[in-house]
Amino acid sequence: MTADDSAAQVAARAKHACPACGAQAEWNPVKKKLVCPFCGTESAYEPPAETAAIAEIDLLKTLEEMPEEKRGWDTARRSVQCQSCKAVMVFDPAKVGQNCEFCGSPALVDYEEIKSPIRPQSLLPFTFSQDQVRDRIKQWYASKWLAPSALKRKALVDQIKGIYIPYWTFDAQVHCRWWADAGYYYYETEEYRDNDGRVQVRQVQRVRWEPAAGELDHFFDDEPVPATRGVDLALLKGVEPFPTKALVPYDTAYLQGFVVERYQVVLADAANASREQMQRELMVLCGKQVPGDTFRNLRLSPDFSAQTFKHMLVPIWLLTYTFGARAFQVIANGATGVIAGHYPKSPWKIAFIVLIVLIVVLVIALSQHQ
């Protein structure tokens, strides 16, 4: 299956009207229903029968056959780019005038893409609500002893945004041959003179090096590569993994009430990044196979096959706030509730810790001279 085939088979309705008042219903993560934000009417949702199943897409064939233009997203939506953080978001036309959901900047402009994007094939629905995440972030604030007391009192959680961000995942079967120098420890007895000039004996560790080689077979499943520019990648790594086994076929019902970010890492670049990640993991796996006590000069010759990919959307709750003159981000995995974020440190609390350390060092120094 090519990316064109998967995109063409995606069936999703762009609008999900409330059956009572006709307004646009929104997805509720806790109730797992569409709920009208105006009249509160709840309606169960079942994906259309014709919705395509999630399938792995052949990577090499897609890269070889990819045309200049790909099937895009719903034409009723428009993409805008933040001039501050460079995130590209997909909005309903009526919402284009709002501030950036990532950093709050009002500087949004229409985004003309060089190439139309590959449409998401699957997504991971929100399972944690905004209220649940607010409570978790408050607890997270409270656990940060170095944070200023004012930050904990304010517990800045009013501007939490629910956002779907793009990811690529890659699968590959790898047969990897490796070579290395295997090191075996042994010990020799040697004499030395201590500070008083007396001869002492000690055991010294040596290493005997021998050539070693082997083979490894490994399957990489759903190796993740984020395609976002609006979220701090270090924080994103802190809330991974996203449970890809819970993915559902792409359907706009799950997107109602949330902002969607369009991918900004193209497939070829993401594939290269995933290959580098796999290489690093292979170094660790092959290193474990090297016999002996240690090793050096580990060399790999991997053969990749059955390479496939998926393009998916994953849910995060994003909080961007300012404290003093600085901006900070806190994110929560919308499927698992895991929190990661940055926060200001109180200079007074840091100074107090430094003072305590100095006192402890001074006490130890004095006790040794007594």
WOTA-V714158 format. One record per helix or strand. SS is the DSSP state (2 for helix, 1 for strand). FROM is the first residue (numbers start at 0). LEN is the number of residues. If there is no record, write none. Layout:
SS|FROM|LEN  SS|FROM|LEN
This chain:
2|2|7  1|16|1  1|23|5  1|32|4  1|41|2  1|56|2  2|58|7  1|76|6  1|87|5  2|92|3  1|107|3  1|121|2  2|129|14  2|148|6  1|160|33  1|198|28  2|232|7  2|243|3  1|247|2  2|251|4  1|258|3  2|266|23  1|293|30  1|325|8  1|338|3  2|346|22
